[in-house]
Amino acid sequence: MSLGKLFKHARNYSLSSLTILAASLISYPILTRLLEVGEYGLLSLISIVIGLVVALAKAGMQNSIVRFYAQAKQGNGEWTLDDFYTTVFLGIGLLSGTTTLLWATAVYLIPAHWWDNDILRNLFLLSAILVLLRVMDSAFSGLLRAMERSGILSLFHVARRYLSLLAVVVTLFFISRSLFGFYTATILAEASMLVLMAIFVLRRVRLHGGHFSLPLFKAMLAFGLPLVGHELAWTLFNLGDRLLIQYFLGPEPLGIYSAAYNLCDYLRLAIVASLWQAMPPMYTRIWEEKGEQETIAFVSRSYHFYILLAFPVIAGMIAIGPDLLTLLASHRYAEGGIIIPWVVTGMILNGMTIFFGAGFFIAKKTRRFMSITLVSAALNIALNLYLIPRYGIQGAAIATLASFFFFTITASILARRILSIPTPILVVTRALLISVAMYLLLVLPPWPAGIGWLAIKIPVGALFYVVAVYLSDSEARGMVRRFLPRARPAGP
C-alpha cells in the first residue's frame, strides 16, 4: 500500500515536472535564440545566485515543515497543530522579509567597479523581489507536501510555470527583449500565483498569534539549518563551475555549458526532484506510525525501483543527448554535447541519496548531512579550478561527476550507521547490463539523422528496456500484475 502511494505521489510530481519540463522546452529555444549567448550565460548565473540567496533565506524550514508536521499530527511532540501552523508562517515571514532586505542592501552597497557587467547590479536588485516570493512559496508548498497533497501542489506548480512562460514570451516578443523584461514578467507571474496559493492554504489552517512557539521555531531551525548545507552545496555545484567558466573561458563557453547542463537538469527535475518531494513525507509518516522495520522495508523497495529507472536514463541520455541538445538549442550549442554523459550520470547518482539520506532525516542528524555536502561542494570547486583551464567545459563536467560520486558514497557509508538501507547488487548488475544493451541498440545500427528518427529511437530503446526488465525482475513483474487487474474489465 505504501509503495502504491509513493507511485501515486511520485506520478503526480513527475507529471508536474514533465509538464513544467514541456514549458521549459518551449522557452529553451526561445531564450537561446532571442538572447545573445552571453546574455543567456548571465541569465543562468543570476538564476543560480538568486537560488543561493533563497536557500539561505529559507533556513531549511521547508524540510522542517515535513519532519515536524508528522510529529505534531501524531501527537508525538510537545506542540499542537495550531502551534505548528502559526510558528511556520510567522517564522518564515520574518526570515523572508529580513533576508530580502539584507540582500538588496548588499547589492546596492557593492562598489560599481566590482561588477564585470554594468547591468548586473540592476538585474540583481530587480530579481531580489524573487527572494521574498520564493521563500514564502516554500512555506505553502512545504505544508501541502507534508500533508501529502501532491495533486493540488503539482497543479499550483504547473500553473505558476505556464503563467510565467506566457508572461515572459509576451514581454520578450512585444514589450522588451531584454533580461529586465524577463525578470519583470517572472516577478508578476510568481506573485500572482503566490496569492492564489496563500488563499487556498490559509483557508485550511488556523493561525493564532498566541500560538507562536519560540521553542518550536528554534527546534525547526536546528533541524533545518544543517539541511541548508545540502541545498547550498547543490547551488554551489552549479554556481562554482559557472563562475569559473566565466572567469577562465568567457561568456560564450558559459552559455554553451549552461545550455547542455540545463538540458540534463530538466531530466533531474522530472525524476530525482519528484522523488525528493514524494519520499520524505511518506517515510517520516511511516516512521511515526509504524516504526523502523516498516520504514526500512518501504525505503528499500523504493530504492529497488529507482535503480531500475536510473541506469536506462543515463544510458539513453549518453546515446541521444547530444542530438537532442542540437535539435532544441540549435547548432550554436552543439559543442555542449561533450558534457552530457558526465553531468547526467552525476545527477542520477546524486538521486540515490534520497534513500541513503532517510536515516539522517528521520533521526534528525542533519548536521552530518550538511558536513558531507559542504565537503563535496569544496571538492567540486577545487576540481573545477584544476580541470577547467586544462580541459575547458568538459573539465567542469568531470568535476561535477566526481563530486557527486564522492557525496553519494560518503553519505551511504555514514547513513548506514543510522538506518541501514541495503544495496541490491543483483538488481544493480541486471539494470546495468540491460542498459548497456539498450545503449548499443541506440548507437550501433546506422540510424539516420533527423528529428523523425530521433522520435523513433527513444520509444524503441524504452520498449526494449521495459520488456527486458519485466522478463528478468520479479519485483517489476509483481508490481505490473498488481496494477494491471485494476485496468482490466470485469469478466462475465
Secondary structure by P-SEA (a helix, b strand, c coil): caaaaaaaaaaaaaaaaaaaaaaaaaaaaaaaacccaaaaaaaaaaaaaaaaaaaaaacaaaaaaaaaaaaaaaccccccaaaaaaaaaaaaaaaaaaaaaaaaaaaaacccccccccaaaaaaaaaaaaaaaaaaaaaaaaaaaaacaaaaaaaaaaaaaaaaaaaaaaaaacccccaaaaaaaaaaaaaaaaaaaaaaaaacbbbbcccccaaaaaaaaaacccaaaaaaaaaaaaaaaaaaaaacccaaaaaaaaaaaaaaaaaaaacaaaaaaccaaaaaaaaaccccaaaaaaaaaaaaaaaaacaaaaaaaaacaaaaaaaaccccccccccaaaaaaaaaaaaacccccaaaaaaacaaaaaaaaaaaaaaaaaaaaacccccccaaaaaaaaaaaaaaaaaaaaaaacccbbbbbaaaaaaaaaaaaaaaaaaaccccccccaaaaaaaaaaaaaaaaaaaaaccaaaaaaaaaaaaaaccccc
